[in-house]
């Protein structure tokens, strides 16, 4: 399959947040401003790509040949959890402000269903290692662009006259729904 097509599909057409509705917790929680969105997006990108780099060979060269495919979920979750710990240690040392701003959402990367979905998708789609990496980068950057779009919208919402019954979380879900509808255009609906 064409690498550009894989990337474009993962990035826009089947956007992990706006079209597949995965990773909604960090999508809403970390899109309060652009800096937090970029920090979370880059952390998720790092973990997603690294998780794919580790889980693809583990599946192809260990689990599948030994008939241990039934351990796939357990192994993939353990790999993702270990990688998130590495990111957490790095951010705590190198960027303490971002580490503090991310709070609980950094630990939630471990249970981010989008990352786990990527590791399953590359196996179920039969991607080669390079195709798997391109797909992982596309999904992660799609997550990042979703965060940035909602962060921009939230900035506009702060200064907009919103009816009282929509203030707060309800208007965020309306905005996310409208973003999702806009992304449906990439799919051809």
SELO-767262 format. One record per residue (C-alpha): residue number from 0; residue in one letter; x, y, z. Coordinates in steps of 0.2 Angstrom, whole numbers. Layout:
BEGIN
{i = NUM&aa = A&px = X&py = Y&pz = Z}
...
***
This chain:
BEGIN
{i = 0&aa = X&px = 0&py = 0&pz = 0}
{i = 1&aa = X&px = 6&py = 18&pz = -4}
{i = 2&aa = X&px = 14&py = 25&pz = 12}
{i = 3&aa = X&px = 7&py = 42&pz = 9}
{i = 4&aa = X&px = -11&py = 35&pz = 7}
{i = 5&aa = X&px = -8&py = 26&pz = 24}
{i = 6&aa = X&px = -2&py = 42&pz = 32}
{i = 7&aa = X&px = -17&py = 52&pz = 25}
{i = 8&aa = X&px = -30&py = 39&pz = 30}
{i = 9&aa = X&px = -23&py = 38&pz = 48}
{i = 10&aa = X&px = -21&py = 57&pz = 49}
{i = 11&aa = X&px = -37&py = 64&pz = 42}
{i = 12&aa = X&px = -49&py = 51&pz = 35}
{i = 13&aa = X&px = -50&py = 40&pz = 50}
{i = 14&aa = X&px = -44&py = 52&pz = 63}
{i = 15&aa = X&px = -42&py = 43&pz = 79}
{i = 16&aa = X&px = -52&py = 56&pz = 89}
{i = 17&aa = X&px = -64&py = 64&pz = 77}
{i = 18&aa = X&px = -69&py = 49&pz = 67}
{i = 19&aa = X&px = -66&py = 34&pz = 78}
{i = 20&aa = X&px = -70&py = 43&pz = 95}
{i = 21&aa = X&px = -55&py = 36&pz = 104}
{i = 22&aa = X&px = -44&py = 45&pz = 117}
{i = 23&aa = X&px = -58&py = 58&pz = 121}
{i = 24&aa = X&px = -52&py = 60&pz = 139}
{i = 25&aa = X&px = -36&py = 68&pz = 135}
{i = 26&aa = X&px = -44&py = 77&pz = 120}
{i = 27&aa = X&px = -56&py = 86&pz = 131}
{i = 28&aa = X&px = -44&py = 87&pz = 146}
{i = 29&aa = X&px = -28&py = 93&pz = 138}
{i = 30&aa = X&px = -35&py = 105&pz = 125}
{i = 31&aa = X&px = -37&py = 120&pz = 137}
{i = 32&aa = X&px = -22&py = 129&pz = 128}
{i = 33&aa = X&px = -11&py = 126&pz = 113}
{i = 34&aa = X&px = 5&py = 123&pz = 124}
{i = 35&aa = X&px = -3&py = 109&pz = 134}
{i = 36&aa = X&px = -10&py = 102&pz = 118}
{i = 37&aa = X&px = 7&py = 102&pz = 109}
{i = 38&aa = X&px = 15&py = 94&pz = 124}
{i = 39&aa = X&px = 2&py = 80&pz = 126}
{i = 40&aa = X&px = 2&py = 77&pz = 107}
{i = 41&aa = X&px = 21&py = 75&pz = 106}
{i = 42&aa = X&px = 21&py = 64&pz = 121}
{i = 43&aa = X&px = 7&py = 53&pz = 113}
{i = 44&aa = X&px = 17&py = 53&pz = 97}
{i = 45&aa = X&px = 32&py = 47&pz = 105}
{i = 46&aa = X&px = 24&py = 33&pz = 114}
{i = 47&aa = X&px = 13&py = 28&pz = 99}
{i = 48&aa = X&px = 28&py = 27&pz = 87}
{i = 49&aa = X&px = 39&py = 18&pz = 100}
{i = 50&aa = X&px = 25&py = 6&pz = 105}
{i = 51&aa = X&px = 23&py = 2&pz = 87}
{i = 52&aa = X&px = 42&py = -1&pz = 85}
{i = 53&aa = X&px = 42&py = -13&pz = 99}
{i = 54&aa = X&px = 25&py = -22&pz = 98}
{i = 55&aa = X&px = 26&py = -26&pz = 79}
{i = 56&aa = X&px = 42&py = -36&pz = 80}
{i = 57&aa = X&px = 37&py = -44&pz = 97}
{i = 58&aa = X&px = 21&py = -50&pz = 88}
{i = 59&aa = X&px = 29&py = -55&pz = 72}
{i = 60&aa = X&px = 44&py = -64&pz = 79}
{i = 61&aa = X&px = 39&py = -70&pz = 96}
{i = 62&aa = X&px = 20&py = -71&pz = 99}
{i = 63&aa = X&px = 15&py = -77&pz = 82}
{i = 64&aa = X&px = 28&py = -90&pz = 79}
{i = 65&aa = X&px = 26&py = -97&pz = 96}
{i = 66&aa = X&px = 7&py = -98&pz = 95}
{i = 67&aa = X&px = 6&py = -85&pz = 109}
{i = 68&aa = X&px = -6&py = -73&pz = 100}
{i = 69&aa = X&px = -18&py = -74&pz = 114}
{i = 70&aa = X&px = -6&py = -64&pz = 125}
{i = 71&aa = X&px = -6&py = -50&pz = 113}
{i = 72&aa = X&px = -17&py = -38&pz = 124}
{i = 73&aa = X&px = -7&py = -41&pz = 139}
{i = 74&aa = X&px = 10&py = -39&pz = 131}
{i = 75&aa = X&px = 5&py = -23&pz = 121}
{i = 76&aa = X&px = -2&py = -15&pz = 137}
{i = 77&aa = X&px = 14&py = -19&pz = 147}
{i = 78&aa = X&px = 25&py = -12&pz = 133}
{i = 79&aa = X&px = 14&py = 4&pz = 132}
{i = 80&aa = X&px = 15&py = 6&pz = 151}
{i = 81&aa = X&px = 34&py = 4&pz = 151}
{i = 82&aa = X&px = 35&py = 17&pz = 138}
{i = 83&aa = X&px = 24&py = 30&pz = 147}
{i = 84&aa = X&px = 35&py = 28&pz = 162}
{i = 85&aa = X&px = 50&py = 33&pz = 151}
{i = 86&aa = X&px = 41&py = 48&pz = 145}
{i = 87&aa = X&px = 36&py = 53&pz = 163}
{i = 88&aa = X&px = 54&py = 51&pz = 169}
{i = 89&aa = X&px = 60&py = 62&pz = 155}
{i = 90&aa = X&px = 47&py = 75&pz = 157}
{i = 91&aa = X&px = 49&py = 76&pz = 175}
{i = 92&aa = X&px = 68&py = 80&pz = 173}
{i = 93&aa = X&px = 68&py = 90&pz = 157}
{i = 94&aa = X&px = 52&py = 99&pz = 156}
{i = 95&aa = X&px = 45&py = 100&pz = 174}
{i = 96&aa = X&px = 32&py = 114&pz = 170}
{i = 97&aa = X&px = 24&py = 103&pz = 156}
{i = 98&aa = X&px = 25&py = 88&pz = 168}
{i = 99&aa = X&px = 15&py = 98&pz = 181}
{i = 100&aa = X&px = 3&py = 104&pz = 168}
{i = 101&aa = X&px = -1&py = 87&pz = 161}
{i = 102&aa = X&px = -5&py = 80&pz = 179}
{i = 103&aa = X&px = -15&py = 64&pz = 178}
{i = 104&aa = X&px = -17&py = 65&pz = 159}
{i = 105&aa = X&px = 2&py = 59&pz = 158}
{i = 106&aa = X&px = -2&py = 43&pz = 167}
{i = 107&aa = X&px = -18&py = 41&pz = 157}
{i = 108&aa = X&px = -7&py = 39&pz = 141}
{i = 109&aa = X&px = -5&py = 21&pz = 148}
{i = 110&aa = X&px = -23&py = 18&pz = 146}
{i = 111&aa = X&px = -25&py = 29&pz = 130}
{i = 112&aa = X&px = -35&py = 17&pz = 119}
{i = 113&aa = X&px = -29&py = 26&pz = 104}
{i = 114&aa = X&px = -11&py = 20&pz = 107}
{i = 115&aa = X&px = -18&py = 2&pz = 110}
{i = 116&aa = X&px = -29&py = 3&pz = 94}
{i = 117&aa = X&px = -14&py = 8&pz = 84}
{i = 118&aa = X&px = -4&py = -7&pz = 89}
{i = 119&aa = X&px = -19&py = -18&pz = 85}
{i = 120&aa = X&px = -23&py = -10&pz = 69}
{i = 121&aa = X&px = -5&py = -12&pz = 62}
{i = 122&aa = X&px = -6&py = -31&pz = 65}
{i = 123&aa = X&px = -24&py = -33&pz = 59}
{i = 124&aa = X&px = -21&py = -23&pz = 43}
{i = 125&aa = X&px = -5&py = -34&pz = 40}
{i = 126&aa = X&px = 6&py = -19&pz = 38}
{i = 127&aa = X&px = 25&py = -21&pz = 36}
{i = 128&aa = X&px = 36&py = -13&pz = 49}
{i = 129&aa = X&px = 38&py = 3&pz = 38}
{i = 130&aa = X&px = 20&py = 4&pz = 35}
{i = 131&aa = X&px = 16&py = 2&pz = 53}
{i = 132&aa = X&px = 28&py = 16&pz = 58}
{i = 133&aa = X&px = 19&py = 28&pz = 45}
{i = 134&aa = X&px = 2&py = 23&pz = 51}
{i = 135&aa = X&px = 8&py = 26&pz = 69}
{i = 136&aa = X&px = 15&py = 43&pz = 65}
{i = 137&aa = X&px = -1&py = 47&pz = 55}
{i = 138&aa = X&px = -13&py = 43&pz = 70}
{i = 139&aa = X&px = -2&py = 52&pz = 82}
{i = 140&aa = X&px = -1&py = 68&pz = 72}
{i = 141&aa = X&px = -20&py = 66&pz = 69}
{i = 142&aa = X&px = -22&py = 66&pz = 88}
{i = 143&aa = X&px = -11&py = 81&pz = 89}
{i = 144&aa = X&px = -20&py = 91&pz = 76}
{i = 145&aa = X&px = -37&py = 87&pz = 84}
{i = 146&aa = X&px = -30&py = 94&pz = 101}
{i = 147&aa = X&px = -24&py = 109&pz = 93}
{i = 148&aa = X&px = -40&py = 112&pz = 84}
{i = 149&aa = X&px = -50&py = 111&pz = 99}
{i = 150&aa = X&px = -38&py = 121&pz = 109}
{i = 151&aa = X&px = -40&py = 135&pz = 96}
{i = 152&aa = X&px = -59&py = 134&pz = 97}
{i = 153&aa = X&px = -59&py = 134&pz = 116}
{i = 154&aa = X&px = -49&py = 150&pz = 115}
{i = 155&aa = X&px = -63&py = 158&pz = 104}
{i = 156&aa = X&px = -76&py = 151&pz = 116}
{i = 157&aa = X&px = -69&py = 160&pz = 131}
{i = 158&aa = X&px = -73&py = 177&pz = 123}
{i = 159&aa = X&px = -89&py = 172&pz = 114}
{i = 160&aa = X&px = -107&py = 175&pz = 122}
{i = 161&aa = X&px = -112&py = 157&pz = 126}
{i = 162&aa = X&px = -130&py = 154&pz = 133}
{i = 163&aa = X&px = -128&py = 149&pz = 151}
{i = 164&aa = X&px = -135&py = 131&pz = 149}
{i = 165&aa = X&px = -121&py = 127&pz = 136}
{i = 166&aa = X&px = -106&py = 135&pz = 146}
{i = 167&aa = X&px = -92&py = 123&pz = 151}
{i = 168&aa = X&px = -92&py = 105&pz = 145}
{i = 169&aa = X&px = -108&py = 105&pz = 135}
{i = 170&aa = X&px = -101&py = 118&pz = 122}
{i = 171&aa = X&px = -85&py = 108&pz = 121}
{i = 172&aa = X&px = -95&py = 93&pz = 116}
{i = 173&aa = X&px = -105&py = 103&pz = 103}
{i = 174&aa = X&px = -88&py = 110&pz = 96}
{i = 175&aa = X&px = -81&py = 92&pz = 96}
{i = 176&aa = X&px = -96&py = 86&pz = 87}
{i = 177&aa = X&px = -95&py = 100&pz = 74}
{i = 178&aa = X&px = -76&py = 96&pz = 71}
{i = 179&aa = X&px = -81&py = 78&pz = 69}
{i = 180&aa = X&px = -94&py = 83&pz = 56}
{i = 181&aa = X&px = -81&py = 93&pz = 47}
{i = 182&aa = X&px = -69&py = 78&pz = 46}
{i = 183&aa = X&px = -82&py = 68&pz = 39}
{i = 184&aa = X&px = -80&py = 78&pz = 23}
{i = 185&aa = X&px = -62&py = 69&pz = 21}
{i = 186&aa = X&px = -71&py = 53&pz = 21}
{i = 187&aa = X&px = -83&py = 58&pz = 7}
{i = 188&aa = X&px = -99&py = 59&pz = 17}
***
